[in-house]
Amino acid sequence: MPKDYSQLIKKLISLEPKKVDDYFHSRHKKEFEKINCLECANCCRNLGPLLTDSDIARLSKHLKIKPSKFTEQFLRIDEDNDYVFKTMPCPFLQDDNYCSVYEYRPKACKEYPHTDRKNILGILDICIKNTEVCPAVANIFNKLNNDKFLMKT
């Protein structure tokens, strides 16, 4: 169960969205200077990214198989009617935590953990969920709880 961030969310929502984005982007950069994703790979082990038609086309072209074969071999349709990987960990995660299709990976993988996106306030629920998987996101939220940034406003 995620940590209760309800008070923090109320405070963030009361702030100017650009200030919240700037804060998150700054913290995102600092956290990923310290955290090596290759030592973790929790996202690749536990989260099934949504794959778009363009993701499927790009990956199947890279793998030199037809999109229908890629879909049949690697994907299933989830409860939201989206394509996701049949199994986790990700079928492209290697033993050394490198991604064998990194340059061609799904858009959802490229954007994860979303703490550097614009309009953070619009995706706070996703970011909070990601605190359970990504140590960098957990650190960002833990620092937010204790940061003077919120006291200045």
C-alpha positions as CSV (number, residue, x, y, z in Angstrom):
1,M,0.0,0.0,0.0
2,P,1.4,3.4,-0.9
3,K,2.4,5.8,1.8
4,D,-0.3,8.4,2.5
5,Y,0.6,11.6,0.7
6,S,-2.8,13.2,1.0
7,Q,-1.6,16.3,3.0
8,L,1.3,16.7,0.6
9,I,-1.0,16.5,-2.4
10,K,-3.3,19.2,-1.0
11,K,-0.3,21.5,-0.5
12,L,1.1,20.8,-4.0
13,I,-2.3,21.4,-5.6
14,S,-2.4,24.8,-4.0
15,L,0.8,25.9,-5.6
16,E,1.5,27.4,-9.0
17,P,1.8,24.4,-11.5
18,K,5.1,25.8,-13.0
19,K,6.7,25.9,-9.6
20,V,5.7,22.3,-8.9
21,D,7.1,21.2,-12.3
22,D,10.3,23.1,-11.8
23,Y,10.7,21.5,-8.4
24,F,10.1,18.0,-9.6
25,H,12.4,18.4,-12.6
26,S,15.2,19.7,-10.4
27,R,14.7,16.8,-7.9
28,H,14.4,14.3,-10.8
29,K,17.8,15.4,-12.2
30,K,19.5,15.3,-8.8
31,E,18.1,11.8,-8.0
32,F,19.1,10.3,-11.3
33,E,22.6,11.7,-10.8
34,K,22.8,9.5,-7.7
35,I,20.7,6.4,-8.7
36,N,21.9,3.9,-11.3
37,C,18.9,2.3,-12.9
38,L,21.0,-0.6,-14.0
39,E,21.5,-1.5,-10.3
40,C,17.7,-1.5,-9.7
41,A,15.5,-2.3,-12.8
42,N,12.5,-2.6,-10.6
43,C,10.4,-1.0,-13.3
44,C,11.5,-3.6,-15.9
45,R,10.8,-6.4,-13.4
46,N,7.4,-5.3,-12.1
47,L,5.7,-2.9,-14.4
48,G,4.1,-3.7,-17.7
49,P,4.2,-0.7,-20.0
50,L,1.4,0.0,-22.3
51,L,2.5,-0.5,-25.9
52,T,1.1,1.6,-28.7
53,D,0.8,0.7,-32.3
54,S,3.9,2.7,-33.1
55,D,5.8,0.9,-30.3
56,I,4.8,-2.4,-31.8
57,A,5.8,-1.3,-35.3
58,R,9.2,0.0,-34.2
59,L,10.0,-3.1,-32.0
60,S,8.9,-5.6,-34.6
61,K,10.9,-3.8,-37.3
62,H,14.0,-3.9,-35.1
63,L,13.4,-7.6,-34.4
64,K,12.7,-8.3,-38.1
65,I,9.4,-9.9,-37.4
66,K,5.9,-8.9,-38.5
67,P,3.9,-6.8,-36.0
68,S,1.3,-9.6,-35.8
69,K,4.1,-12.1,-34.9
70,F,5.5,-9.6,-32.3
71,T,2.0,-9.2,-30.8
72,E,1.3,-12.9,-30.7
73,Q,4.7,-13.7,-29.2
74,F,5.1,-11.0,-26.6
75,L,1.8,-9.2,-25.9
76,R,-1.6,-9.6,-24.3
77,I,-4.6,-7.2,-24.0
78,D,-5.1,-6.1,-20.4
79,E,-8.2,-5.1,-18.5
80,D,-8.1,-1.6,-20.0
81,N,-7.9,-3.0,-23.5
82,D,-4.3,-2.0,-23.9
83,Y,-1.4,-4.1,-25.2
84,V,1.1,-5.0,-22.4
85,F,3.7,-7.7,-22.2
86,K,2.5,-11.2,-21.5
87,T,5.0,-11.8,-18.8
88,M,7.1,-9.9,-16.4
89,P,9.9,-9.2,-16.0
90,C,10.1,-7.6,-19.4
91,P,11.1,-10.1,-22.0
92,F,13.8,-7.8,-23.1
93,L,15.4,-7.3,-19.7
94,Q,18.8,-9.1,-19.7
95,D,20.5,-10.7,-16.7
96,D,22.8,-7.6,-16.3
97,N,19.7,-5.3,-16.2
98,Y,20.4,-3.9,-19.6
99,C,17.5,-3.7,-22.1
100,S,18.2,-5.6,-25.3
101,V,15.9,-3.2,-27.3
102,Y,16.8,0.0,-25.4
103,E,17.0,2.3,-28.5
104,Y,13.6,0.9,-29.6
105,R,11.8,0.6,-26.3
106,P,8.2,1.6,-25.8
107,K,7.4,5.2,-25.2
108,A,6.1,4.4,-21.7
109,C,9.5,3.0,-20.8
110,K,11.2,6.1,-22.2
111,E,9.0,8.4,-20.1
112,Y,9.2,6.4,-16.9
113,P,9.1,7.5,-14.0
114,H,7.3,10.6,-15.3
115,T,8.8,13.0,-12.7
116,D,10.4,15.1,-15.5
117,R,7.2,15.6,-17.4
118,K,5.2,18.8,-17.7
119,N,2.1,19.2,-15.6
120,I,3.1,17.0,-12.7
121,L,0.0,18.0,-10.9
122,G,-2.0,16.1,-13.6
123,I,-0.1,12.9,-13.0
124,L,0.5,13.0,-9.2
125,D,-1.5,9.7,-8.8
126,I,0.9,8.0,-11.2
127,C,4.0,9.5,-9.5
128,I,2.8,8.4,-6.1
129,K,2.2,4.9,-7.4
130,N,5.7,4.9,-8.8
131,T,7.1,5.6,-5.3
132,E,6.5,1.9,-4.6
133,V,8.7,0.8,-7.5
134,C,11.3,3.5,-8.2
135,P,13.7,4.5,-5.4
136,A,14.3,7.8,-7.2
137,V,10.6,8.7,-7.1
138,A,10.4,7.6,-3.5
139,N,13.3,9.9,-2.6
140,I,11.7,12.8,-4.4
141,F,8.5,12.5,-2.4
142,N,10.4,11.9,0.9
143,K,12.4,15.1,0.3
144,L,9.2,17.0,-0.7
145,N,7.7,16.1,2.7
146,N,10.7,17.7,4.4
147,D,11.6,20.5,2.0
148,K,11.5,24.2,2.6
149,F,10.0,24.6,-0.9
150,L,6.6,23.9,0.6
151,M,7.2,26.2,3.5
152,K,7.9,29.2,1.3
153,T,4.5,29.2,-0.3
